[in-house]
Amino acid sequence: MLRSMFSGITGLRAHQQMMDVVGNNIANVNTAGYKAQNAVFETVISQAVKSPAAPVAAGVAIENQGGQNGLQIGLGVAIGGVSTNFNQGSAQLTGVSTDFMIQGDGFFVANNGTENLFTRAGAFTTDAEGQLVTPDGSIIQGWMANATGVIDTNGVIGDISLPVSTYVAPVVSDALTVSGNIPSTLANAGTVTSAITVYDAVGVTATATATITKTGANAYEMSINGGAAVAIAFDAATGALTTASPITVTGGNTPAGNIANGQAYVVDITGLTEYASPSSFAITNQDGQGVGALSTFTTTADGQLIGVYSNGVKQPIAQLAIANFNNPNALEKVGDTTYRNTVNSGVPLIGEAMADGRGSIQGGTLEMSNVDLAGEFTNLIVAQRGFAANSRTLTATDEMLQELMNIKR
């Protein structure tokens, strides 16, 4: 009878631990990135009361005796482990650019100053230095782009920084694109013009004015700001351009800015025609840019953070590092919705999103808890009933012992 009492005690303890797990799940029903856990029960040691016996064949001392099963009595239950459900949680659109969600497998990498930890909770912010951090101040890890926006994901990961003081360097304008129609009815020495804003090496603006002057039948010259003219010709029958594109035109005096006189422009003239219709000649594009300050950023599915600058330029500034594990169930929970790798989880396999089994990244979105309240309330009832049933085992055993004690009366 004492066996049943001690089995009942193990049942009480195991169902209390199950209740602890269920209560923790319910408490974290609104915790971003939280993964529900489940208590796994297993039997403890069983006492062998009778050993099994093999069948006895004919011709021995005891003939034709069949085999006998052994007899074992269990000694209770224990929590064999607490498994984690890593199924995808629901997505919540926040619109906050520093909120991220991993769709699929993987963890964000956060450095707390002493070690890298791993999390599914993507509710990040920026600190006073522009570093991307978790609510507890750990710095999100990844790869920073160089000055031209190139990211080397083969390099060592480091702190991701998004300072508002980030600037994209200006680019000197040295290529133009022109298109449109030059009227075939234009008189000799007649002109058509178009202007566009260009930039010098430090981002100061100037104006480049292209002038096309008719020099004869189907023949023209192009100049920029009064500089040296370059000949252009068209087919008399079709009005199509016959001069090879591009051409190089050396500009003359620049009305403003620091672009040196004599700046050479490579001009794409592919889009020019000579038809008997009004002029539509225009400079449609130039390759320079002014200095730009970081305004905001967007996120790509592979985790690149694309900076959007005040001059309209978009350029990669960083890429999030994503870690995966051979056995994520063995990760150690260390608080703040973060995990630490263990000897049984395997080393973190760090790389870019959407590669080697890692999920994709969604910006402006958070992954919510994957706790199923209906299931947890059911487990709550199961744990409660299991606890109550095991307490009845203790009560019944106590009554049997009391009856035994009363035999002497």
Phi and psi in degrees as a GROMACS rama.xvg file:
@    title "Ramachandran Plot"
@    xaxis  label "Phi"
@    yaxis  label "Psi"
@TYPE xy
-64.9552  -29.6445  LEU-2
-60.3444  -44.4205  ARG-3
-64.9552  -33.6513  SER-4
-67.0954  -45.9474  MET-5
-69.6179  -31.486  PHE-6
-64.2363  -41.2216  SER-7
-62.014  -37.3099  GLY-8
-64.1791  -43.2127  ILE-9
-63.4004  -35.5005  THR-10
-64.6048  -41.8357  GLY-11
-60.659  -45.7937  LEU-12
-64.5217  -43.4223  ARG-13
-66.3893  -41.3694  ALA-14
-73.486  -27.028  HIS-15
-66.5732  -40.2126  GLN-16
-67.649  -36.0725  GLN-17
-62.3976  -40.8556  MET-18
-62.9957  -36.6953  MET-19
-61.6634  -42.7996  ASP-20
-65.7321  -45.3543  VAL-21
-63.4926  -42.7908  VAL-22
-62.2247  -37.9817  GLY-23
-66.6691  -39.054  ASN-24
-61.2392  -46.6691  ASN-25
-65.1931  -37.6269  ILE-26
-62.9151  -29.1213  ALA-27
-103.385  25.2993  ASN-28
-62.8689  -24.9076  VAL-29
-113.894  18.844  ASN-30
-86.0703  119.114  THR-31
-60.6796  131.084  ALA-32
78.6906  1.39513  GLY-33
-73.0503  141.051  TYR-34
-114.018  125.997  LYS-35
-64.448  149.959  ALA-36
-118.025  160.343  GLN-37
-139.003  128.336  ASN-38
-76.9364  129.698  ALA-39
-107.338  117.511  VAL-40
-86.7523  150.423  PHE-41
-148.699  153.431  GLU-42
-74.2047  149.808  THR-43
-94.1235  -170.515  VAL-44
-58.8074  145.083  ILE-45
-109.655  141.974  SER-46
-89.082  129.231  GLN-47
-84.0123  115.235  ALA-48
-91.8753  -33.5269  VAL-49
-143.435  134.083  LYS-50
-82.0373  149.814  SER-51
-71.1292  154.299  PRO-52
-126.041  141.154  ALA-53
-82.3894  156.135  ALA-54
-61.4827  148.846  PRO-55
-109.589  123.43  VAL-56
-80.1115  166.545  ALA-57
-65.9191  150.537  ALA-58
98.156  1.97465  GLY-59
-111.5  -177.857  VAL-60
-56.9648  -44.7628  ALA-61
-110.285  112.432  ILE-62
-90.3716  143.906  GLU-63
54.3151  45.7492  ASN-64
-99.4402  127.849  GLN-65
-73.705  163.721  GLY-66
-72.2944  159.33  GLY-67
-127.503  137.913  GLN-68
-75.5134  151.761  ASN-69
-77.6349  169.513  GLY-70
-125.414  118.722  LEU-71
-128.158  141.101  GLN-72
-118.116  123.424  ILE-73
-68.7161  153.794  GLY-74
-115.717  22.8884  LEU-75
123.004  -163.347  GLY-76
-134.253  157.314  VAL-77
-147.648  161.87  ALA-78
-80.2974  110.947  ILE-79
-77.6178  -22.2008  GLY-80
176.078  166.341  GLY-81
-122.225  107.744  VAL-82
-86.9441  152.702  SER-83
-110.428  133.293  THR-84
-90.4425  105.474  ASN-85
-93.2923  20.0985  PHE-86
-61.6109  154.195  ASN-87
-62.4754  132.741  GLN-88
-83.6251  165.496  GLY-89
-69.211  152.361  SER-90
-93.1688  138.201  ALA-91
-123.451  117.674  GLN-92
-76.3484  122.004  LEU-93
-108.63  -27.3167  THR-94
77.842  0.18038  GLY-95
-86.2037  123.796  VAL-96
-63.9899  -23.2377  SER-97
-94.5112  9.82373  THR-98
-95.3774  133.907  ASP-99
-134.432  150.582  PHE-100
-132.801  138.844  MET-101
-95.2159  118.671  ILE-102
-94.6879  99.3653  GLN-103
118.595  -157.374  GLY-104
-82.9844  154.226  ASP-105
126.987  168.258  GLY-106
-138.729  145.875  PHE-107
-71.3951  151.517  PHE-108
-107.455  125.467  VAL-109
-127.799  129.954  ALA-110
-101.486  123.377  ASN-111
-95.1201  12.2484  ASN-112
103.693  -22.5994  GLY-113
-123.432  -26.9896  THR-114
-157.738  164.076  GLU-115
-88.6004  128.496  ASN-116
-114.134  171.348  LEU-117
-132.723  139.803  PHE-118
-147.676  153.846  THR-119
-101.528  -10.4885  ARG-120
-81.8351  112.246  ALA-121
-100.66  25.6175  GLY-122
-83.8  85.1549  ALA-123
-103.909  164.026  PHE-124
-140.08  178.81  THR-125
-112.23  144.848  THR-126
-94.4547  -169.544  ASP-127
-63.2342  -23.629  ALA-128
-97.4396  6.44343  GLU-129
82.1632  8.64964  GLY-130
-76.9721  143.047  GLN-131
-81.8297  117.622  LEU-132
-131.487  158.741  VAL-133
-81.1899  169.838  THR-134
-57.8098  -26.0509  PRO-135
-92.3263  6.54411  ASP-136
93.6395  0.369443  GLY-137
-69.4151  141.844  SER-138
-93.3888  128.301  ILE-139
-68.8568  139.035  ILE-140
-103.551  152.035  GLN-141
177.299  -152.021  GLY-142
-123.919  132.59  TRP-143
-90.233  146.121  MET-144
-80.8477  155.673  ALA-145
-81.9984  -173.383  ASN-146
-62.1832  -24.2758  ALA-147
-98.3584  6.05933  THR-148
88.4493  13.6719  GLY-149
-90.7974  132.461  VAL-150
-114.347  127.417  ILE-151
-102.541  98.3694  ASP-152
-78.7133  -1.19312  THR-153
-87.7253  -9.04241  ASN-154
-81.3894  178.677  GLY-155
-74.1946  138.565  VAL-156
-72.5395  155.643  ILE-157
-153.909  -174.312  GLY-158
-64.6704  137.83  ASP-159
-93.6493  129.421  ILE-160
-127.285  136.898  SER-161
-129.205  58.4334  LEU-162
-69.5458  141.475  PRO-163
-68.5011  -14.036  VAL-164
-83.4309  4.97477  SER-165
-70.1577  131.948  THR-166
-123.911  150.486  TYR-167
-102.7  132.593  VAL-168
-68.1244  149.213  ALA-169
-69.7937  159.552  PRO-170
-128.51  130.399  VAL-171
-66.2688  136.656  VAL-172
-78.2121  118.369  SER-173
-137.819  9.92066  ASP-174
-141.609  136.966  ALA-175
-126.28  156.118  LEU-176
-124.665  127.693  THR-177
-120.676  153.858  VAL-178
-158.22  176.785  SER-179
109.532  -178.591  GLY-180
-103.785  139.312  ASN-181
-105.473  119.228  ILE-182
-58.9261  128.41  PRO-183
-67.3347  -17.1383  SER-184
-86.7988  2.1779  THR-185
-61.278  132.93  LEU-186
-69.948  156.381  ALA-187
-56.7071  135.98  ASN-188
75.1471  0.00382943  ALA-189
-71.6035  157.168  GLY-190
-133.743  155.576  THR-191
-130.691  144.971  VAL-192
-135.039  160.85  THR-193
-156.66  148.789  SER-194
-130.289  155.465  ALA-195
-149.174  152.588  ILE-196
-79.3599  132.879  THR-197
-123.861  170.215  VAL-198
-128.497  148.382  TYR-199
-96.7004  -171.043  ASP-200
-67.5574  -20.9772  ALA-201
-108.68  9.61394  VAL-202
91.6375  6.39998  GLY-203
-74.346  137.07  VAL-204
-86.061  152.883  THR-205
-145.04  176.554  ALA-206
-118.269  127.693  THR-207
-106.309  119.017  ALA-208
-110.664  117.983  THR-209
-95.2729  131.784  ALA-210
-122.54  129.258  THR-211
-110.34  123.233  ILE-212
-114.954  132.226  THR-213
-78.4692  129.912  LYS-214
-113.5  -6.67125  THR-215
169.9  -172.581  GLY-216
-62.2306  118.736  ALA-217
58.6162  19.9173  ASN-218
-123.813  137.889  ALA-219
-144.027  169.142  TYR-220
-132.891  140.817  GLU-221
-111.424  135.605  MET-222
-135.694  158.729  SER-223
-126.222  121.113  ILE-224
52.8622  38.9687  ASN-225
76.8822  13.9817  GLY-226
-81.1639  -167.732  GLY-227
-61.2367  137.539  ALA-228
-89.4159  147.718  ALA-229
-123.421  133.998  VAL-230
-74.0701  143.716  ALA-231
-135.225  139.104  ILE-232
-134.591  155.073  ALA-233
-128.12  157.771  PHE-234
-75.5059  128.316  ASP-235
-65.4827  -30.851  ALA-236
-83.4538  -35.3215  ALA-237
-112.861  -16.4223  THR-238
76.3571  8.77757  GLY-239
-84.1738  152.374  ALA-240
-67.4604  134.019  LEU-241
-110.909  -11.5873  THR-242
-81.5639  136.082  THR-243
-66.0165  140.738  ALA-244
-113.07  142.794  SER-245
-88.1694  171.284  PRO-246
-118.104  157.567  ILE-247
-107.73  122.927  THR-248
-119.753  124.918  VAL-249
-90.5607  119.549  THR-250
-73.6766  156.597  GLY-251
-95.8326  -136.835  GLY-252
-65.0542  132.599  ASN-253
-95.5037  121.715  THR-254
-61.857  -29.4323  PRO-255
-150.675  165.373  ALA-256
84.3095  -174.083  GLY-257
-110.566  15.5068  ASN-258
-69.3805  123.827  ILE-259
-65.0212  145.71  ALA-260
-59.7839  142.307  ASN-261
87.9886  11.7571  GLY-262
-60.7976  127.247  GLN-263
-91.6338  127.984  ALA-264
-111.415  131.041  TYR-265
-87.6741  116.876  VAL-266
-111.328  122.882  VAL-267
-85.0938  113.399  ASP-268
-109.786  14.5623  ILE-269
-55.3727  -33.8824  THR-270
-85.3262  8.96257  GLY-271
-83.5616  143.449  LEU-272
-137.532  165.481  THR-273
-131  91.8216  GLU-274
-118.671  165.475  TYR-275
-83.901  65.1301  ALA-276
-144.059  168.11  SER-277
-59.7056  161.319  PRO-278
-71.8314  136.612  SER-279
-132.818  21.6231  SER-280
-60.3265  133.713  PHE-281
-158.772  149.336  ALA-282
-85.591  115.755  ILE-283
-97.065  -16.9738  THR-284
-161.052  153.863  ASN-285
-142.147  154.926  GLN-286
-97.3612  5.17878  ASP-287
-87.5263  170.473  GLY-288
-154.514  150.276  GLN-289
-84.7076  173.9  GLY-290
-66.9857  141.955  VAL-291
-132.197  138.48  GLY-292
-96.9073  146.775  ALA-293
-64.4433  122.773  LEU-294
-98.9634  -47.7347  SER-295
-161.175  -172.63  THR-296
-148.531  158.208  PHE-297
-120.17  168.419  THR-298
-123.323  136.46  THR-299
-97.0521  166.853  THR-300
-64.3819  -26.7478  ALA-301
-90.5485  10.6884  ASP-302
91.692  7.88849  GLY-303
-75.4917  137.924  GLN-304
-100.74  111.302  LEU-305
-96.5731  114.462  ILE-306
-73.4895  135.978  GLY-307
-110.115  117.226  VAL-308
-102.489  161.626  TYR-309
-64.0025  -20.1364  SER-310
-91.0616  9.25076  ASN-311
89.4643  -5.31887  GLY-312
-76.1024  139.786  VAL-313
-116.411  128.189  LYS-314
-150.475  136.805  GLN-315
-59.7574  138.169  PRO-316
-119.199  -19.857  ILE-317
-168.448  167.727  ALA-318
-140.677  132.775  GLN-319
-70.4424  137.557  LEU-320
-89.5122  136.747  ALA-321
-121.041  133.293  ILE-322
-108.429  144.783  ALA-323
-130.388  161.424  ASN-324
-135.289  148.993  PHE-325
-66.83  -34.0171  ASN-326
-136.309  79.2811  ASN-327
-63.5408  -21.2546  PRO-328
-66.2194  -18.0136  ASN-329
-91.1313  1.56487  ALA-330
-65.2363  145.959  LEU-331
-94.8287  126.168  GLU-332
-76.4794  130.15  LYS-333
-123.376  17.7898  VAL-334
88.9761  166.808  GLY-335
57.4598  30.835  ASP-336
55.7738  36.6048  THR-337
-120.622  160.928  THR-338
-126.975  156.246  TYR-339
-121.608  139.199  ARG-340
-71.9336  149.815  ASN-341
-124.397  177.646  THR-342
-64.6715  -23.9733  VAL-343
-98.4545  -11.6562  ASN-344
-79.6169  -23.7212  SER-345
88.4335  165.651  GLY-346
-73.9462  151.517  VAL-347
-67.2567  130.82  PRO-348
-96.9356  96.3243  LEU-349
-97.3168  133.844  ILE-350
-168.751  -165.681  GLY-351
-85.7739  156.359  GLU-352
-63.2928  155.434  ALA-353
65.5607  24.5202  MET-354
-136.318  140.389  ALA-355
55.5503  42.0661  ASP-356
85.767  -0.250345  GLY-357
-80.9136  151.251  ARG-358
-77.1566  -179.304  GLY-359
-96.4475  165.026  SER-360
-108.896  136.591  ILE-361
-120.195  122.526  GLN-362
-84.9665  156.34  GLY-363
66.7633  21.3704  GLY-364
-140.514  145.284  THR-365
-118.952  144.137  LEU-366
-87.457  122.32  GLU-367
-86.9333  175.434  MET-368
-60.8345  143.908  SER-369
-97.5703  20.0135  ASN-370
-67.338  129.381  VAL-371
-97.2142  104.746  ASP-372
-60.7209  -39.3463  LEU-373
-60.5403  -44.9474  ALA-374
-65.388  -38.787  GLY-375
-67.8743  -38.0635  GLU-376
-65.296  -35.1601  PHE-377
-64.384  -44.7646  THR-378
-63.6469  -32.3203  ASN-379
-61.1173  -43.914  LEU-380
-67.2043  -42.5111  ILE-381
-60.646  -44.6082  VAL-382
-64.4812  -40.7701  ALA-383
-64.616  -45.8777  GLN-384
-67.5436  -38.9018  ARG-385
-62.4273  -41.6108  GLY-386
-62.8865  -45.4287  PHE-387
-63.0167  -41.3837  ALA-388
-63.981  -40.3432  ALA-389
-69.7944  -32.4729  ASN-390
-66.3678  -32.2681  SER-391
-67.4696  -32.82  ARG-392
-60.1114  -43.4672  THR-393
-63.5105  -42.434  LEU-394
-63.4992  -46.0741  THR-395
-64.7711  -40.8811  ALA-396
-64.2668  -40.4626  THR-397
-61.3069  -41.0837  ASP-398
-66.2312  -37.7991  GLU-399
-64.8092  -41.2156  MET-400
-64.0324  -36.8191  LEU-401
-65.0495  -40.5347  GLN-402
-62.7124  -39.239  GLU-403
-62.35  -42.0108  LEU-404
-64.789  -27.8349  MET-405
-82.2572  -8.99519  ASN-406
-60.6034  -34.239  ILE-407
-71.9391  -21.0496  LYS-408
